[in-house]
Amino acid sequence: MNITKFIKRVTSILDTDISKKNNEKKRIKSLLKKLRLKRKDIEKLLIPNITKKEKKILKEELEMINIHIKKGENILKKLKMEA
């Protein structure tokens, strides 16, 4: 996945806007930080007394966020190697 596609997908998931003035590393670091915060929020919502349907939806969203975090970390590693 190329960097611009990753940034577009994650910003749409997070409903946020990342300044285009920042370089790619800073934008990805910022997105990863926001993804990790969202992951913590979802993990807090996964309490035992929610319905199975709600739990399933939250787990799917959590899985998607974890995948994006891994992709972002891989892209960040590649960028650091190039520098």
C-alpha positions in Angstrom: 0.0 0.0 0.0 1.5 3.3 -0.9 1.8 6.1 1.6 -0.9 8.5 0.2 -3.5 5.7 0.1 -2.7 4.8 3.7 -3.1 8.4 4.8 -6.4 8.8 2.9 -7.9 5.6 4.3 -6.9 6.3 7.9 -8.0 9.9 7.8 -11.4 8.8 6.5 -11.6 6.2 9.3 -10.7 8.7 12.0 -12.7 11.5 10.5 -9.8 13.8 10.9 -7.6 16.0 8.7 -3.8 16.0 8.8 -1.9 19.0 7.7 -0.3 18.6 4.3 2.5 20.9 5.4 4.0 18.1 7.5 6.2 15.6 5.8 5.1 12.0 5.4 6.8 10.7 8.5 5.1 13.3 10.7 1.7 12.7 9.2 2.1 8.9 9.7 3.3 9.3 13.2 0.3 11.6 14.0 -2.1 9.1 12.4 -0.6 6.2 14.4 -1.0 8.1 17.6 -4.7 8.8 16.8 -5.2 5.1 15.8 -3.7 4.0 19.1 -6.0 6.3 21.0 -9.0 5.1 19.1 -7.9 1.5 19.9 -7.8 2.3 23.6 -11.2 3.8 23.5 -12.7 0.8 21.8 -11.0 -1.6 24.2 -12.6 0.4 27.1 -16.0 -0.1 25.4 -15.5 -3.9 25.3 -17.1 -4.5 28.7 -18.8 -7.7 29.5 -22.4 -6.3 29.8 -22.8 -5.2 26.1 -24.8 -7.2 23.6 -23.1 -9.8 21.4 -24.0 -7.7 18.3 -22.3 -4.6 19.7 -19.3 -6.6 20.8 -18.9 -8.1 17.4 -19.0 -4.7 15.7 -16.5 -3.3 18.2 -14.2 -6.3 17.7 -14.3 -5.9 13.9 -13.5 -2.2 14.2 -10.7 -3.0 16.6 -9.3 -5.6 14.2 -9.4 -3.1 11.3 -7.6 -0.5 13.5 -4.9 -3.0 14.5 -4.3 -3.8 10.8 -3.9 -0.1 10.0 -1.5 0.3 12.9 0.7 -2.5 11.6 0.6 -1.1 8.1 1.5 2.4 9.3 4.4 1.0 11.4 5.7 -0.9 8.4 5.5 2.2 6.2 7.3 4.3 8.9 10.1 1.7 9.1 10.6 1.9 5.3 10.7 5.7 5.5 13.3 5.5 8.2 15.4 3.1 6.2 15.3 5.4 3.2 16.5 8.4 5.2 
